[in-house]
């Protein structure tokens, strides 16, 4: 499935916030991302229609199994690329910002090659 970068960012945000708290609301997503209520509402609606997110009777957001798998993949790309850039000598803020952009466009082939290289060099968990 092809998803726009913004949709991936919302999934990743919900995933990260869920790791910090078992209850995540749209307002939490908006505050974290710095987006307005209408923007968040529209994006969450699209993610719901794509089967990535559900809301419960209290209005809390929950990733579906498909949404969680996609979010985990995006988050892994973010963390691995941030680590790679920092290992290359890039400062943390720039590495994080650049990883955030690259994570949405890098091919699976290239990303898997980066992970394999980092594993071979023993730098994936340092």
Secondary structure by P-SEA (a helix, b strand, c coil): ccccaaaaaaaaaaaaaaaacccccaaaaaaaacccaaaaaaaaaaaaaaccccccccbbbbbcaaaaaaaaaaaaaaaaaaaaaaaacccaaaaaaaaaaacccccaaaaaaaaaaaaaaccccc
